[in-house]
């Protein structure tokens, strides 16, 4: 019962700390990391009307972390007049991806079919990624709304990765790895990953070897991108709450260790 | 208030009620989540796989070549009977063969060759100065691999190098765990944001 009460106390205090810090409007200074800068610079210098693929390869459960990353990157590409082909290799990411893409496009007055389109979900991700290297039309004969891809103006003269400047995989798992391993290795397609923080260490080897062009990771990555973009959003709003929560957890670790060593010394003394 | 926000807010609170203790409200919300996720995935898979990749092209456009994967797919259901279950080995053999054929070269290139070449980087730069990050990578790589070298006992020189490898592993585990905590907290913050803004309208 005592341990359960301690658990309630910890959860309760953490919850209160997050609510209070989220309610306070203090702007933390954010210094963009080299990889976020690299991603931003790449988008900034991409010629207008270039075409990129954004693949929403995530589940609904990771949305709080994924959404700020996707939103700011979508805003940036639309501001730069880059054309976007949206898709998903994760069933759950399909409707969410379409919703985020459409909202960002509306914000910038973009036209469906000319400035952006959404191809929808495709199962068997390895076959889909490899097949798109041969012909995107063959893998996606119709878009998410049921239009023939051949009839969509954006797809004119676009049939495979040769016409795609970059693939951005917004992922909460290892789906971006498949983009790197199949589209990257076989078709020399540049890949950027927008990831949950938990996945960053998984992608570090690919970043180090140059297989992954760059990455934007977690709420912090979103906040860094927002600061470069010049308009703060979901990433920055949650950053103070995250810092406070981290500080709270560090204190808990220290207190836990003090209690542990104190108990150990006491039991040794008794012996 | 939007009906969707009310339902989502109540379900969020129902899930978080587990932190107090396991209860029927939490169980109901959990079952709803599982049911909805499976139902949604099933509909998406049915449309994007069975209808778009098989029914439309085979029966609508007359692409007879697709009869082969269709029959192979049907053979998977032979597992339901003991007498015919051996037939399911045929499509499984196709899947393993094709899967291995596609994956092995890609894995070998992306996970082995590229990683090895990235590890074999010059330790000194053009001006002759030591490249510290490359040095750390080389030491970490050799010591960690020594730890997983099981052909000899981890004693003597190998044991000492392997010990260094364990420290690198611990640092990796620590970093990964730290990022995971960061990720889970972001999820919690996201939910708190939803509760305070869309559900309770306390913050605009």
Boltz contact constraints between the chains, C-beta under 6 A:
constraints:
  - contact:
      token1: [A, 11]
      token2: [B, 19]
      max_distance: 6.0
  - contact:
      token1: [A, 18]
      token2: [B, 189]
      max_distance: 6.0
  - contact:
      token1: [A, 18]
      token2: [B, 192]
      max_distance: 6.0
  - contact:
      token1: [A, 22]
      token2: [B, 192]
      max_distance: 6.0
  - contact:
      token1: [A, 64]
      token2: [B, 186]
      max_distance: 6.0
  - contact:
      token1: [A, 64]
      token2: [B, 187]
      max_distance: 6.0
  - contact:
      token1: [A, 64]
      token2: [B, 190]
      max_distance: 6.0
  - contact:
      token1: [A, 65]
      token2: [B, 186]
      max_distance: 6.0
  - contact:
      token1: [A, 91]
      token2: [B, 41]
      max_distance: 6.0
  - contact:
      token1: [A, 91]
      token2: [B, 44]
      max_distance: 6.0
  - contact:
      token1: [A, 121]
      token2: [B, 44]
      max_distance: 6.0
  - contact:
      token1: [A, 121]
      token2: [B, 48]
      max_distance: 6.0
  - contact:
      token1: [A, 123]
      token2: [B, 48]
      max_distance: 6.0
  - contact:
      token1: [A, 123]
      token2: [B, 49]
      max_distance: 6.0
  - contact:
      token1: [A, 126]
      token2: [B, 102]
      max_distance: 6.0
  - contact:
      token1: [A, 181]
      token2: [B, 106]
      max_distance: 6.0
  - contact:
      token1: [A, 181]
      token2: [B, 110]
      max_distance: 6.0
  - contact:
      token1: [A, 182]
      token2: [B, 106]
      max_distance: 6.0
  - contact:
      token1: [A, 185]
      token2: [B, 106]
      max_distance: 6.0
  - contact:
      token1: [A, 185]
      token2: [B, 109]
      max_distance: 6.0
  - contact:
      token1: [A, 185]
      token2: [B, 110]
      max_distance: 6.0
  - contact:
      token1: [A, 196]
      token2: [B, 183]
      max_distance: 6.0
  - contact:
      token1: [A, 197]
      token2: [B, 179]
      max_distance: 6.0
  - contact:
      token1: [A, 197]
      token2: [B, 182]
      max_distance: 6.0
  - contact:
      token1: [A, 197]
      token2: [B, 183]
      max_distance: 6.0
  - contact:
      token1: [A, 198]
      token2: [B, 179]
      max_distance: 6.0
  - contact:
      token1: [A, 198]
      token2: [B, 180]
      max_distance: 6.0
  - contact:
      token1: [A, 198]
      token2: [B, 183]
      max_distance: 6.0
  - contact:
      token1: [A, 200]
      token2: [B, 179]
      max_distance: 6.0
  - contact:
      token1: [A, 201]
      token2: [B, 175]
      max_distance: 6.0
  - contact:
      token1: [A, 201]
      token2: [B, 176]
      max_distance: 6.0
  - contact:
      token1: [A, 201]
      token2: [B, 179]
      max_distance: 6.0
  - contact:
      token1: [A, 205]
      token2: [B, 115]
      max_distance: 6.0
  - contact:
      token1: [A, 208]
      token2: [B, 118]
      max_distance: 6.0
  - contact:
      token1: [A, 209]
      token2: [B, 114]
      max_distance: 6.0
  - contact:
      token1: [A, 209]
      token2: [B, 115]
      max_distance: 6.0
  - contact:
      token1: [A, 209]
      token2: [B, 118]
      max_distance: 6.0
  - contact:
      token1: [A, 211]
      token2: [B, 114]
      max_distance: 6.0
  - contact:
      token1: [A, 218]
      token2: [B, 182]
      max_distance: 6.0
  - contact:
      token1: [A, 219]
      token2: [B, 186]
      max_distance: 6.0
  - contact:
      token1: [A, 238]
      token2: [B, 189]
      max_distance: 6.0
  - contact:
      token1: [A, 241]
      token2: [B, 189]
      max_distance: 6.0
  - contact:
      token1: [A, 242]
      token2: [B, 185]
      max_distance: 6.0
  - contact:
      token1: [A, 245]
      token2: [B, 185]
      max_distance: 6.0
